[in-house]
Amino acid sequence: QVQLVESGGGSAHLGESLRLSCVASEGVPERSVLAWYYQPPGGQREMVASITASGRPYYKESVRDRFTISRDTVRNTVDLQMNGLKFEDSGIYYCNAGMVHGFRGAWGKGIVVIVSS
């Protein structure tokens, strides 16, 4: 069974940094796009950043200059470096492996990020 396990969340003060990591188990195709989504309190889940197998990133506009997504295809991991954290970055962050032919996609269980003053 495919598993995505997130780590690295927690609390940070305004302007500080956190690094989220996600380890994908065997069964996630290398060609699958890996992504981080977040769900703010009372809000809907939305994509924060994604990265293709070739390393091409995509960012939500509000995090483009602050967050960096990276991927290690050997270790099957995807990280999200979050700098200059803002209050609105608070929420639950989910790791996602996107669907490709023969793979239905997978979600991690989520990890909490809280930004305070």
PyMOL commands that set and color helices and strands:
alter all, ss='L'
color gray80, all
select helices_A, chain A and resi 61-63+87-89
alter helices_A, ss='H'
color red, helices_A
select strands_A, chain A and resi 4-7+10-13+18-24+34-39+46-51+57-59+67-72+77-82+91-97+106-107+111-116
alter strands_A, ss='S'
color yellow, strands_A
deselect
rebuild
show_as cartoon
